[in-house]
Amino acid sequence: MSGKKQFPLRLDPKLYQALERWANDEFRSVNAHIEFLLRDAARRSGRLRDEKEQEG
């Protein structure tokens, strides 16, 4: 069983299309790209510590 939380996400169709193109450019699924973007934003804002910091 996956340790990831699942929840529905409603997006404007135009935003989804932009995310889909962006994800394809980065060779990611839309879901993985959204997670990447959210993780990066949380890390940059200081709300999420880097995994390397948590280990050491």
C-alpha positions as CSV (number, residue, x, y, z in Angstrom):
1,M,0.0,0.0,0.0
2,S,1.3,3.4,-0.9
3,G,2.1,5.9,1.8
4,K,0.8,8.8,-0.3
5,K,-2.4,10.7,0.6
6,Q,-5.0,10.6,-2.2
7,F,-7.5,13.4,-2.7
8,P,-9.6,14.8,-5.6
9,L,-8.3,18.0,-7.3
10,R,-10.4,20.2,-9.5
11,L,-8.5,22.3,-12.0
12,D,-9.5,24.8,-14.6
13,P,-9.2,22.9,-18.0
14,K,-6.8,25.5,-19.4
15,L,-4.6,25.2,-16.3
16,Y,-4.7,21.4,-16.7
17,Q,-3.7,21.6,-20.4
18,A,-0.8,23.9,-19.5
19,L,0.4,21.5,-16.7
20,E,0.0,18.6,-19.1
21,R,2.2,20.2,-21.7
22,W,4.8,21.2,-19.1
23,A,4.8,17.7,-17.6
24,N,5.3,16.2,-21.0
25,D,8.3,18.5,-21.6
26,E,9.8,17.2,-18.3
27,F,9.0,13.6,-19.1
28,R,6.6,13.3,-16.0
29,S,3.0,12.5,-15.5
30,V,0.7,15.4,-14.7
31,N,0.3,14.0,-11.2
32,A,4.1,13.7,-10.6
33,H,4.6,17.2,-12.0
34,I,2.0,18.7,-9.7
35,E,3.7,17.0,-6.8
36,F,7.1,18.2,-7.9
37,L,5.9,21.8,-8.2
38,L,4.1,21.7,-4.8
39,R,7.2,20.1,-3.1
40,D,9.5,22.7,-4.7
41,A,7.2,25.6,-3.6
42,A,6.9,24.3,-0.1
43,R,10.7,23.8,0.2
44,R,11.4,27.3,-1.2
45,S,9.0,28.9,1.3
46,G,10.7,27.1,4.2
47,R,7.6,25.0,4.9
48,L,9.3,21.7,3.9
49,R,12.8,20.6,4.8
50,D,15.0,18.9,2.3
51,E,15.2,15.1,2.7
52,K,19.0,15.5,3.0
53,E,18.5,17.8,6.0
54,Q,16.1,15.4,7.7
55,E,18.5,12.5,7.4
56,G,21.5,14.3,8.9
